[in-house]
Amino acid sequence: MKRNEYHVVPNGGGWKVEQGSREIGSYDTKHTAVAEGRKVANANEPSQLVVHTADGKIETEYTYKDDPFPPAG
């Protein structure tokens, strides 16, 4: 089963949670965006939340439910 992938990314002066090109929500702080992203990802298992830094680099990842093993690639 394929995982749902969500990203917390900078959005102007704030942060947003997105899935592909679809915006899930916009937030004033990164902390709030991560908290909401974790709720959404946890509710839509199997999933992964990828948190980015202000310059767009990956900071951390959270995986919910089974992580495919062995990983593809």
N, C-alpha and C positions, 0 to 999 in steps of 0.2 A: 504494500500500500504506500502511495506517495505521501510525503509529509507536506503540510501546509507551511509556507515560509513567510514570516512577517519580519519587517525591518523597522527599527527606530532610527530616523534620520533627521538631520537639521532641516528646518523649514523657515527660511528668513530669520526672524528673531526668535523663533520658537522651535518646536520639535513636532514630528508627526510619526504615526504608525501607518505603514502601508503594506499591502500584499500585492506584489507585482506593481502594476500602474494604478491600482485602486487605493485611495486614501481611506484608512479606517477611522482616523481622528487626528485633530491638531491640538497641541497642548503648549502651555506657556513655558513649562520646565521639562528638562530631560528626565528628571526623577518621575514626574507624573506620566510622561509618555512611556517609560519603561514599565511602570506599574500597570498601566492600562494594556500595554502590549503583552505583558505576561498573562493577564486575565484572558485576553482574546486567544492567545496561543494555547493556554491551558484548556480552554473550553472547546477547542477545535483540534484535539489530538488525532493522529500523531502530527506534531508540529515543531517548528523551530522559530525562536525569536533571535534575530541578529541585531545587536546594538552597535551603532556606529559612533565615532567621535565627531566633533564639530567639523573636521576636515574630510569626513567621509570614510575614514579607515575603519575596519572592523575592530571593535573594542572587546566584545564578548559575545558568547552565544549561549542560549538556553534551549535544551531539547526536551520535549515532553512526549511521554510514552516511549515506545520502542524505537531505538536508533537502529536502522538497518545494519546488519552485520553479515558478511563483511561489507564495508562501505563500497559503493560503486567507484570505479576508477582505479 
